[in-house]
Amino acid sequence: MEDAEIIELYWHRDERAIEETDRKYGAYCQGIAYNILRVYEDAEECVSDSYQRSWESIPPERPRRFKAWLGTLVRNISINRWKKDRAAKRGGSFSLLLEELGECLPAPMDTEEAAELRELGRQINCWLARLGEGERRIFLRRYWYGDSIPALAESLGMSGNGLRQKLFRLRRGLRAFLEKEGYHI
Amino acid sequence: MRENLGLAIFESLGYIDPEYIEQAANSRGGERSTLRRTVRLLLIAAALLSLLTAAACASAWFGLGARLISLGGQGEAGAGEGESYVSLSGLQGSPEFLAAGQWLEFKNSYEQKMVEGQLAEGESLYDWRDLERGFARENEYDLAVSRIYGVWDEAMLKELKDIAGEYGLSLHTRAGRPESGELEGTVYENGAYKYGFMLPLHDSYNLVTVYYEPWGTLPAMSLPIYAPGEYEQWEYETDLGARVDIALRRQPIDVPENYEPSPGELSWDCLIFCRGDGADLTLRCSWSGEPAPQNTAEDIADALDFKALLEDGSISAVAGAIKEK
Protein backbone atom coordinates (compact mmCIF):
# COMPACT_ATOMS: atom_id res chain seq x y z
CA MET A 1 0.00 0.00 0.00
CA GLU A 2 1.28 3.47 -0.86
CA ASP A 3 2.10 5.88 1.96
CA ALA A 4 -0.62 8.27 0.80
CA GLU A 5 -3.19 5.46 1.10
CA ILE A 6 -2.03 4.63 4.61
CA ILE A 7 -2.31 8.28 5.60
CA GLU A 8 -5.82 8.36 4.15
CA LEU A 9 -6.71 5.45 6.42
CA TYR A 10 -5.52 7.50 9.40
CA TRP A 11 -7.57 10.45 8.24
CA HIS A 12 -10.65 8.22 7.95
CA ARG A 13 -9.99 6.87 11.46
CA ASP A 14 -9.78 3.39 9.94
CA GLU A 15 -7.92 1.05 12.28
CA ARG A 16 -6.36 -0.65 9.31
CA ALA A 17 -4.00 2.32 9.30
CA ILE A 18 -2.05 0.80 12.17
CA GLU A 19 -2.07 -2.65 10.61
CA GLU A 20 -0.85 -1.33 7.27
CA THR A 21 1.80 0.84 8.95
CA ASP A 22 3.04 -2.24 10.76
CA ARG A 23 3.03 -4.34 7.61
CA LYS A 24 5.04 -1.83 5.65
CA TYR A 25 7.25 -0.27 8.28
CA GLY A 26 7.19 -2.66 11.24
CA ALA A 27 10.65 -4.08 10.55
CA TYR A 28 12.03 -0.62 9.77
CA CYS A 29 10.74 0.82 13.07
CA GLN A 30 11.80 -2.25 15.01
CA GLY A 31 15.33 -1.91 13.64
CA ILE A 32 15.60 1.75 14.68
CA ALA A 33 14.30 1.10 18.20
CA TYR A 34 16.38 -2.03 18.67
CA ASN A 35 19.61 -0.28 17.64
CA ILE A 36 19.07 2.19 20.46
CA LEU A 37 17.63 -0.03 23.19
CA ARG A 38 19.15 -3.45 22.45
CA VAL A 39 16.25 -5.13 24.25
CA TYR A 40 13.76 -6.74 21.93
CA GLU A 41 10.68 -6.32 24.13
CA ASP A 42 11.48 -2.69 24.89
CA ALA A 43 11.92 -2.01 21.19
CA GLU A 44 8.54 -3.65 20.49
CA GLU A 45 6.92 -1.39 23.05
CA CYS A 46 8.45 1.72 21.54
CA VAL A 47 7.22 0.69 18.11
CA SER A 48 3.73 0.15 19.52
CA ASP A 49 3.87 3.53 21.20
CA SER A 50 4.93 5.16 17.96
CA TYR A 51 1.85 3.68 16.23
CA GLN A 52 -0.31 5.05 19.01
CA ARG A 53 1.33 8.45 18.58
CA SER A 54 0.77 8.27 14.81
CA TRP A 55 -2.91 7.57 15.43
CA GLU A 56 -3.11 10.63 17.70
CA SER A 57 -1.15 12.90 15.36
CA ILE A 58 -2.75 12.10 11.99
CA PRO A 59 -5.00 14.01 11.58
CA PRO A 60 -4.31 16.90 11.93
CA GLU A 61 -0.85 16.12 10.56
CA ARG A 62 -0.36 14.84 7.03
CA PRO A 63 3.32 13.87 6.77
CA ARG A 64 4.78 14.43 3.32
CA ARG A 65 7.50 11.84 3.91
CA PHE A 66 5.76 9.27 6.02
CA LYS A 67 8.68 6.86 6.33
CA ALA A 68 11.10 9.50 7.65
CA TRP A 69 8.37 10.98 9.85
CA LEU A 70 7.59 7.59 11.38
CA GLY A 71 11.28 6.76 11.76
CA THR A 72 11.87 10.04 13.59
CA LEU A 73 8.91 9.33 15.85
CA VAL A 74 10.08 5.87 16.89
CA ARG A 75 13.63 7.15 17.25
CA ASN A 76 12.54 9.93 19.64
CA ILE A 77 10.41 7.55 21.68
CA SER A 78 13.30 5.11 21.89
CA ILE A 79 15.75 7.82 22.94
CA ASN A 80 13.39 8.89 25.73
CA ARG A 81 13.01 5.29 26.80
CA TRP A 82 16.79 4.85 26.77
CA LYS A 83 17.21 7.98 28.91
CA LYS A 84 14.81 6.58 31.49
CA ASP A 85 16.65 3.28 31.56
CA ARG A 86 20.20 4.47 31.30
CA ALA A 87 20.91 4.83 35.01
CA ALA A 88 20.38 1.10 35.32
CA LYS A 89 21.73 0.07 31.96
CA ARG A 90 24.67 2.40 31.34
CA GLY A 91 27.12 1.03 28.84
CA GLY A 92 26.59 -1.11 25.78
CA SER A 93 26.84 -0.39 22.10
CA PHE A 94 24.55 2.63 22.06
CA SER A 95 26.68 4.35 24.71
CA LEU A 96 29.70 3.66 22.54
CA LEU A 97 27.98 5.31 19.60
CA LEU A 98 27.21 8.36 21.73
CA GLU A 99 30.82 8.53 22.92
CA GLU A 100 31.88 8.66 19.27
CA LEU A 101 29.44 11.44 18.49
CA GLY A 102 30.44 13.37 21.59
CA GLU A 103 33.78 14.12 19.90
CA CYS A 104 32.00 16.30 17.34
CA LEU A 105 30.67 18.94 19.67
CA PRO A 106 33.21 21.72 20.29
CA ALA A 107 31.49 23.07 23.41
CA PRO A 108 29.20 21.80 26.10
CA MET A 109 25.53 22.66 25.83
CA ASP A 110 22.32 22.32 27.73
CA THR A 111 21.23 19.01 26.30
CA GLU A 112 17.69 19.39 27.61
CA GLU A 113 16.89 22.47 25.56
CA ALA A 114 14.80 21.50 22.55
CA ALA A 115 15.41 24.83 20.83
CA GLU A 116 19.16 24.32 21.05
CA LEU A 117 18.86 20.80 19.75
CA ARG A 118 16.84 22.09 16.82
CA GLU A 119 19.43 24.73 16.05
CA LEU A 120 22.21 22.18 16.28
CA GLY A 121 20.20 19.91 13.98
CA ARG A 122 19.89 22.74 11.48
CA GLN A 123 23.66 23.27 11.54
CA ILE A 124 24.32 19.59 11.07
CA ASN A 125 21.85 19.57 8.21
CA CYS A 126 23.96 22.25 6.48
CA TRP A 127 27.03 20.14 6.97
CA LEU A 128 25.27 17.03 5.65
CA ALA A 129 24.23 18.96 2.54
CA ARG A 130 27.90 19.55 1.73
CA LEU A 131 28.79 15.88 1.88
CA GLY A 132 28.66 13.53 -1.07
CA GLU A 133 25.66 11.24 -1.03
CA GLY A 134 27.76 8.19 -0.19
CA GLU A 135 29.41 9.84 2.82
CA ARG A 136 26.11 11.22 4.01
CA ARG A 137 24.55 7.78 3.91
CA ILE A 138 27.42 6.25 5.87
CA PHE A 139 27.21 8.94 8.53
CA LEU A 140 23.44 8.63 8.89
CA ARG A 141 23.42 4.86 8.89
CA ARG A 142 25.78 4.90 11.82
CA TYR A 143 24.47 7.93 13.70
CA TRP A 144 20.81 8.20 12.73
CA TYR A 145 19.92 4.52 12.41
CA GLY A 146 22.54 3.25 14.84
CA ASP A 147 23.80 0.49 12.53
CA SER A 148 26.68 -1.44 14.08
CA ILE A 149 30.20 -1.05 12.66
CA PRO A 150 30.47 -4.72 11.54
CA ALA A 151 27.05 -4.72 9.86
CA LEU A 152 27.67 -1.40 8.15
CA ALA A 153 31.16 -2.39 7.02
CA GLU A 154 29.86 -5.65 5.57
CA SER A 155 27.09 -3.99 3.61
CA LEU A 156 29.52 -1.40 2.24
CA GLY A 157 32.16 -3.99 1.36
CA MET A 158 34.68 -2.28 3.64
CA SER A 159 36.87 -3.51 6.47
CA GLY A 160 35.87 -2.54 9.99
CA ASN A 161 39.06 -0.51 10.38
CA GLY A 162 38.50 1.25 7.10
CA LEU A 163 35.01 2.21 8.15
CA ARG A 164 36.18 3.41 11.58
CA GLN A 165 38.73 5.67 9.89
CA LYS A 166 36.10 6.97 7.53
CA LEU A 167 33.73 7.71 10.39
CA PHE A 168 36.55 9.35 12.35
CA ARG A 169 37.26 11.68 9.42
CA LEU A 170 33.55 12.49 9.12
CA ARG A 171 33.26 13.27 12.82
CA ARG A 172 36.37 15.43 12.66
CA GLY A 173 34.88 17.22 9.65
CA LEU A 174 31.65 17.86 11.52
CA ARG A 175 33.49 19.24 14.51
CA ALA A 176 35.55 21.54 12.29
CA PHE A 177 32.40 22.71 10.54
CA LEU A 178 30.64 23.49 13.80
CA GLU A 179 33.68 25.41 15.05
CA LYS A 180 33.97 27.35 11.81
CA GLU A 181 30.32 28.29 11.93
CA GLY A 182 30.97 29.75 15.35
CA TYR A 183 28.84 27.18 17.00
CA HIS A 184 29.11 27.68 20.68
CA ILE A 185 26.83 28.04 23.65
CA MET B 1 30.18 13.97 29.77
CA ARG B 2 31.08 12.95 26.26
CA GLU B 3 28.13 10.56 26.21
CA ASN B 4 25.83 13.49 26.99
CA LEU B 5 27.33 15.56 24.18
CA GLY B 6 26.89 12.58 21.89
CA LEU B 7 23.28 12.29 22.97
CA ALA B 8 22.76 15.96 22.11
CA ILE B 9 24.02 15.39 18.59
CA PHE B 10 22.09 12.13 18.25
CA GLU B 11 18.88 13.92 19.27
CA SER B 12 19.58 16.96 17.11
CA LEU B 13 19.81 14.64 14.12
CA GLY B 14 16.06 14.26 14.59
CA TYR B 15 15.72 17.68 12.94
CA ILE B 16 17.56 17.01 9.69
CA ASP B 17 16.05 16.88 6.22
CA PRO B 18 13.72 13.83 5.92
CA GLU B 19 15.05 13.23 2.43
CA TYR B 20 18.47 12.37 3.86
CA ILE B 21 16.82 9.98 6.32
CA GLU B 22 15.04 8.14 3.52
CA GLN B 23 18.13 8.07 1.31
CA ALA B 24 20.09 6.41 4.09
CA ALA B 25 17.22 4.01 4.80
CA ASN B 26 17.19 2.89 1.20
CA SER B 27 20.82 1.84 1.39
CA ARG B 28 20.36 -0.13 4.61
CA GLY B 29 20.12 -3.85 5.09
CA GLY B 30 16.63 -3.31 6.51
CA GLU B 31 13.63 -3.42 4.26
CA ARG B 32 15.16 -3.68 0.85
CA SER B 33 17.77 -6.28 1.50
CA THR B 34 15.31 -8.18 3.67
CA LEU B 35 13.02 -8.41 0.70
CA ARG B 36 15.85 -9.54 -1.53
CA ARG B 37 16.81 -12.17 1.04
CA THR B 38 13.21 -13.29 1.28
CA VAL B 39 12.84 -13.51 -2.48
CA ARG B 40 15.95 -15.65 -2.64
CA LEU B 41 14.51 -17.91 0.02
CA LEU B 42 11.26 -18.16 -1.87
CA LEU B 43 12.94 -19.27 -5.06
CA ILE B 44 14.82 -22.00 -3.23
CA ALA B 45 11.61 -23.00 -1.52
CA ALA B 46 9.76 -23.23 -4.83
CA ALA B 47 12.32 -25.69 -6.17
CA LEU B 48 12.07 -27.86 -3.08
CA LEU B 49 8.30 -27.88 -3.14
CA SER B 50 8.08 -29.99 -6.25
CA LEU B 51 9.38 -32.83 -4.08
CA LEU B 52 6.56 -32.53 -1.56
CA THR B 53 3.53 -34.76 -1.69
CA ALA B 54 0.13 -33.14 -1.38
CA ALA B 55 -2.02 -34.40 1.44
CA ALA B 56 -5.37 -33.39 2.81
CA CYS B 57 -5.59 -31.04 5.76
CA ALA B 58 -8.68 -31.64 7.83
CA SER B 59 -10.84 -28.57 8.24
CA ALA B 60 -14.53 -27.79 8.43
CA TRP B 61 -16.33 -24.43 8.29
CA PHE B 62 -14.20 -22.46 10.73
CA GLY B 63 -14.22 -19.09 9.05
CA LEU B 64 -14.27 -15.49 10.18
CA GLY B 65 -17.64 -15.73 11.93
CA ALA B 66 -16.32 -18.38 14.31
CA ARG B 67 -13.27 -16.25 15.16
CA LEU B 68 -14.81 -12.83 15.49
CA ILE B 69 -14.42 -11.07 18.84
CA SER B 70 -16.78 -8.08 19.01
CA LEU B 71 -16.41 -5.58 21.82
CA GLY B 72 -18.94 -3.04 22.99
CA GLY B 73 -21.51 -4.03 20.37
CA GLN B 74 -23.17 -6.92 18.66
CA GLY B 75 -21.44 -10.26 18.58
CA GLU B 76 -22.45 -11.35 15.11
CA ALA B 77 -20.26 -11.47 12.05
CA GLY B 78 -22.43 -8.79 10.56
CA ALA B 79 -21.74 -6.37 13.36
CA GLY B 80 -21.00 -2.90 12.16
CA GLU B 81 -20.65 -1.15 15.52
CA GLY B 82 -18.07 -1.53 18.26
CA GLU B 83 -14.53 -2.81 17.91
CA SER B 84 -13.90 -6.17 16.29
CA TYR B 85 -10.93 -8.50 16.40
CA VAL B 86 -10.03 -11.83 14.89
CA SER B 87 -9.10 -14.50 17.41
CA LEU B 88 -5.73 -15.96 16.45
CA SER B 89 -6.25 -19.06 18.58
CA GLY B 90 -9.46 -20.93 19.21
CA LEU B 91 -13.00 -20.63 17.86
CA GLN B 92 -16.09 -19.20 19.56
CA GLY B 93 -16.66 -20.92 22.88
CA SER B 94 -13.09 -22.19 23.26
CA PRO B 95 -11.01 -21.09 26.29
CA GLU B 96 -8.56 -19.20 24.04
CA PHE B 97 -11.37 -17.31 22.30
CA LEU B 98 -13.21 -16.43 25.51
CA ALA B 99 -10.05 -15.39 27.34
CA ALA B 100 -8.87 -13.22 24.44
CA GLY B 101 -12.24 -11.45 24.34
CA GLN B 102 -12.28 -10.91 28.09
CA TRP B 103 -8.72 -9.56 28.10
CA LEU B 104 -9.37 -7.19 25.19
CA GLU B 105 -12.57 -5.94 26.80
CA PHE B 106 -10.77 -5.28 30.07
CA LYS B 107 -7.63 -3.79 28.55
CA ASN B 108 -9.42 -1.40 26.24
CA SER B 109 -11.87 -0.14 28.83
CA TYR B 110 -9.19 0.11 31.53
CA GLU B 111 -6.82 2.09 29.33
CA GLN B 112 -9.68 4.33 28.25
CA LYS B 113 -10.60 4.95 31.88
CA MET B 114 -7.01 5.73 32.82
CA VAL B 115 -6.53 8.09 29.90
CA GLU B 116 -9.75 9.92 30.73
CA GLY B 117 -8.54 10.20 34.32
CA GLN B 118 -5.30 11.74 33.12
CA LEU B 119 -7.15 14.19 30.92
CA ALA B 120 -9.39 15.21 33.80
CA GLU B 121 -6.27 15.88 35.86
CA GLY B 122 -4.73 17.87 33.04
CA GLU B 123 -1.92 15.33 32.75
CA SER B 124 -0.31 13.86 29.67
CA LEU B 125 -2.35 10.94 28.24
CA TYR B 126 0.00 8.14 29.16
CA ASP B 127 1.54 9.32 32.41
CA TRP B 128 -0.35 6.60 34.24
CA ARG B 129 1.79 3.96 32.60
CA ASP B 130 4.66 2.68 34.70
CA LEU B 131 7.28 2.45 31.97
CA GLU B 132 9.82 0.92 34.33
CA ARG B 133 7.27 -1.65 35.43
CA GLY B 134 8.42 -1.33 39.00
CA PHE B 135 5.37 -3.36 40.06
CA ALA B 136 6.80 -6.44 38.32
CA ARG B 137 10.55 -5.92 38.71
CA GLU B 138 10.99 -8.45 41.47
CA ASN B 139 9.41 -11.33 39.58
CA GLU B 140 10.89 -12.39 36.25
CA TYR B 141 7.66 -14.04 35.09
CA ASP B 142 5.54 -10.99 35.93
CA LEU B 143 7.95 -8.70 34.13
CA ALA B 144 8.03 -10.91 31.03
CA VAL B 145 4.26 -11.25 30.67
CA SER B 146 3.79 -7.54 31.39
CA ARG B 147 6.04 -6.64 28.50
CA ILE B 148 4.48 -9.09 26.09
CA TYR B 149 0.82 -8.29 26.86
CA GLY B 150 1.20 -4.52 27.24
CA VAL B 151 0.54 -4.47 30.99
CA TRP B 152 1.28 -1.12 32.63
CA ASP B 153 0.32 -1.50 36.27
CA GLU B 154 -0.45 -3.99 38.99
CA ALA B 155 -4.22 -4.01 38.38
CA MET B 156 -3.72 -4.99 34.75
CA LEU B 157 -1.25 -7.70 35.70
CA LYS B 158 -3.67 -9.18 38.21
CA GLU B 159 -6.52 -9.18 35.69
CA LEU B 160 -4.34 -10.83 33.03
CA LYS B 161 -3.27 -13.61 35.37
CA ASP B 162 -6.83 -14.07 36.65
CA ILE B 163 -8.20 -14.44 33.12
CA ALA B 164 -5.52 -16.93 32.12
CA GLY B 165 -6.15 -18.89 35.33
CA GLU B 166 -9.92 -18.88 34.84
CA TYR B 167 -9.59 -20.51 31.42
CA GLY B 168 -6.64 -22.75 32.28
CA LEU B 169 -4.33 -21.05 29.78
CA SER B 170 -0.61 -20.31 29.84
CA LEU B 171 0.80 -16.87 29.15
CA HIS B 172 3.64 -16.11 26.77
CA THR B 173 6.86 -15.52 28.66
CA ARG B 174 9.37 -14.85 25.90
CA ALA B 175 9.20 -13.02 22.58
CA GLY B 176 12.15 -12.53 20.29
CA ARG B 177 13.49 -12.52 16.78
CA PRO B 178 13.70 -15.82 14.91
CA GLU B 179 17.01 -17.62 15.32
CA SER B 180 17.64 -17.52 11.61
CA GLY B 181 18.97 -14.15 10.52
CA GLU B 182 17.05 -14.57 7.27
CA LEU B 183 13.64 -14.22 8.87
CA GLU B 184 11.80 -11.12 10.06
CA GLY B 185 9.17 -11.79 12.67
CA THR B 186 8.41 -12.59 16.27
CA VAL B 187 8.71 -16.01 17.87
CA TYR B 188 7.33 -16.93 21.27
CA GLU B 189 8.55 -19.51 23.77
CA ASN B 190 5.90 -22.08 22.76
CA GLY B 191 6.66 -21.84 19.04
CA ALA B 192 3.88 -19.34 18.24
CA TYR B 193 5.02 -16.84 15.66
CA LYS B 194 4.16 -13.85 13.51
CA TYR B 195 6.04 -13.70 10.24
CA GLY B 196 5.78 -11.22 7.37
CA PHE B 197 7.20 -12.03 3.96
CA MET B 198 6.85 -11.31 0.24
CA LEU B 199 4.86 -13.98 -1.60
CA PRO B 200 5.55 -14.28 -5.33
CA LEU B 201 2.27 -14.13 -7.24
CA HIS B 202 1.29 -13.18 -10.80
CA ASP B 203 4.75 -11.81 -11.65
CA SER B 204 4.82 -9.59 -8.59
CA TYR B 205 5.11 -9.91 -4.84
CA ASN B 206 2.41 -9.63 -2.21
CA LEU B 207 3.16 -8.79 1.39
CA VAL B 208 1.73 -11.55 3.56
CA THR B 209 1.70 -11.97 7.34
CA VAL B 210 1.29 -15.41 8.89
CA TYR B 211 0.25 -15.93 12.53
CA TYR B 212 0.74 -19.37 14.07
CA GLU B 213 -0.73 -20.01 17.53
CA PRO B 214 -0.70 -23.39 19.34
CA TRP B 215 -3.75 -23.84 21.56
CA GLY B 216 -3.45 -23.64 25.32
CA THR B 217 -1.85 -20.17 25.52
CA LEU B 218 -3.50 -16.76 25.49
CA PRO B 219 -2.24 -15.07 22.30
CA ALA B 220 -0.24 -11.89 22.82
CA MET B 221 -2.49 -10.11 20.35
CA SER B 222 -5.71 -10.38 18.36
CA LEU B 223 -6.06 -8.90 14.89
CA PRO B 224 -8.12 -5.70 14.71
CA ILE B 225 -10.63 -5.86 11.89
CA TYR B 226 -12.95 -3.23 10.41
CA ALA B 227 -16.53 -3.84 9.18
CA PRO B 228 -16.52 -7.66 9.53
CA GLY B 229 -20.01 -7.83 8.00
CA GLU B 230 -18.58 -6.68 4.68
CA TYR B 231 -16.38 -9.75 4.22
CA GLU B 232 -17.32 -12.30 1.59
CA GLN B 233 -16.49 -15.77 2.94
CA TRP B 234 -16.09 -19.19 1.46
CA GLU B 235 -14.41 -22.53 2.05
CA TYR B 236 -11.70 -23.65 -0.32
CA GLU B 237 -9.49 -26.68 -0.92
CA THR B 238 -5.97 -25.66 -1.94
CA ASP B 239 -3.91 -27.29 -4.69
CA LEU B 240 -2.00 -29.06 -1.91
CA GLY B 241 -5.17 -30.49 -0.40
CA ALA B 242 -5.63 -28.22 2.62
CA ARG B 243 -9.14 -27.10 3.52
CA VAL B 244 -9.04 -23.39 4.34
CA ASP B 245 -11.57 -20.64 5.00
CA ILE B 246 -11.18 -17.39 3.12
CA ALA B 247 -12.64 -13.98 4.02
CA LEU B 248 -12.32 -11.12 1.53
CA ARG B 249 -13.35 -7.48 1.74
CA ARG B 250 -13.06 -4.58 -0.65
CA GLN B 251 -11.44 -1.68 1.15
CA PRO B 252 -13.41 1.54 1.03
CA ILE B 253 -12.14 4.37 -1.16
CA ASP B 254 -13.31 7.93 -1.48
CA VAL B 255 -14.76 8.59 -4.93
CA PRO B 256 -17.31 11.09 -6.26
CA GLU B 257 -20.92 9.92 -6.01
CA ASN B 258 -21.45 8.79 -9.60
CA TYR B 259 -17.93 7.57 -10.24
CA GLU B 260 -17.46 3.85 -10.80
CA PRO B 261 -13.88 2.91 -9.87
CA SER B 262 -12.02 0.61 -12.24
CA PRO B 263 -10.65 -2.71 -10.89
CA GLY B 264 -7.18 -1.18 -10.84
CA GLU B 265 -8.31 1.41 -8.31
CA LEU B 266 -9.69 -1.12 -5.85
CA SER B 267 -7.80 -2.74 -3.02
CA TRP B 268 -8.66 -5.83 -1.03
CA ASP B 269 -8.14 -7.21 2.43
CA CYS B 270 -7.95 -10.97 2.74
CA LEU B 271 -7.84 -13.40 5.66
CA ILE B 272 -7.18 -17.11 5.24
CA PHE B 273 -7.70 -19.55 8.14
CA CYS B 274 -6.59 -23.13 8.66
CA ARG B 275 -6.40 -25.22 11.82
CA GLY B 276 -5.14 -28.60 12.89
CA ASP B 277 -2.33 -30.33 14.83
CA GLY B 278 -3.25 -28.35 17.94
CA ALA B 279 -2.87 -24.92 16.44
CA ASP B 280 -4.48 -22.15 14.40
CA LEU B 281 -2.88 -20.58 11.38
CA THR B 282 -4.07 -17.19 10.15
CA LEU B 283 -2.78 -15.43 7.05
CA ARG B 284 -3.49 -11.80 6.28
CA CYS B 285 -2.68 -9.90 3.12
CA SER B 286 -3.91 -7.02 1.01
CA TRP B 287 -3.42 -6.00 -2.60
CA SER B 288 -4.63 -3.57 -5.24
CA GLY B 289 -5.47 -3.77 -8.90
CA GLU B 290 -6.25 -7.46 -9.42
CA PRO B 291 -9.37 -7.79 -11.58
CA ALA B 292 -10.56 -11.07 -10.02
CA PRO B 293 -9.94 -10.78 -6.27
CA GLN B 294 -11.57 -14.13 -5.41
CA ASN B 295 -9.15 -15.89 -7.74
CA THR B 296 -6.23 -13.97 -6.25
CA ALA B 297 -7.28 -14.97 -2.74
CA GLU B 298 -7.41 -18.64 -3.80
CA ASP B 299 -4.06 -18.32 -5.59
CA ILE B 300 -2.54 -17.00 -2.37
CA ALA B 301 -4.03 -19.96 -0.50
CA ASP B 302 -2.59 -22.30 -3.14
CA ALA B 303 0.84 -20.73 -2.75
CA LEU B 304 1.28 -21.99 0.81
CA ASP B 305 1.43 -25.53 2.13
CA PHE B 306 -0.82 -25.04 5.16
CA LYS B 307 -0.63 -28.69 6.15
CA ALA B 308 3.17 -28.61 6.28
CA LEU B 309 3.11 -25.42 8.35
CA LEU B 310 0.71 -26.92 10.90
CA GLU B 311 2.56 -30.24 11.05
CA ASP B 312 5.97 -28.64 11.47
CA GLY B 313 4.84 -25.83 13.77
CA SER B 314 8.03 -23.78 13.49
CA ILE B 315 8.72 -20.48 11.79
CA SER B 316 11.59 -22.01 9.85
CA ALA B 317 9.04 -24.12 7.95
CA VAL B 318 7.52 -21.06 6.24
CA ALA B 319 10.15 -20.70 3.53
CA GLY B 320 9.75 -24.37 2.63
CA ALA B 321 5.96 -24.08 2.53
CA ILE B 322 5.83 -21.50 -0.25
CA LYS B 323 4.98 -22.52 -3.79
CA GLU B 324 5.51 -20.05 -6.63
CA LYS B 325 2.36 -19.37 -8.67
Interface residues (C-beta under 8 A of the other chain):
Chain A: M1 E5 E8 H12 D14 E15 R16 I18 E19 E20 R23 K24 G26 A27 Y28 G31 Y40 E41 D42 E44 E45 S48 D49 E56 R64 R65 K67 A68 W69 G71 T72 R75 N76 I79 R81 K83 K84 D85 S95 L97 L98 E99 E100 L101 G102 E103 C104 L105 P108 M109 T111 E116 L117 R118 L120 G121 R122 I124 N125 L128 A129 E133 R136 R137 L140 R141 Y143 W144 Y145 D147 A151 S155
Chain B: M1 R2 E3 N4 L5 G6 L7 A8 I9 F10 E11 S12 L13 G14 Y15 I16 D17 P18 E19 Y20 I21 E22 Q23 A24 A25 S27 R28 G29 G30 E31 S33 T34 E83 L125 Y126 L131 E132 A144 R147 I148 G150 A175 G176 R177 E184 T186 G196 L207 T209 L223 P224 Y226 Q251 P252 D254 S267 D269 R284 S286 S288
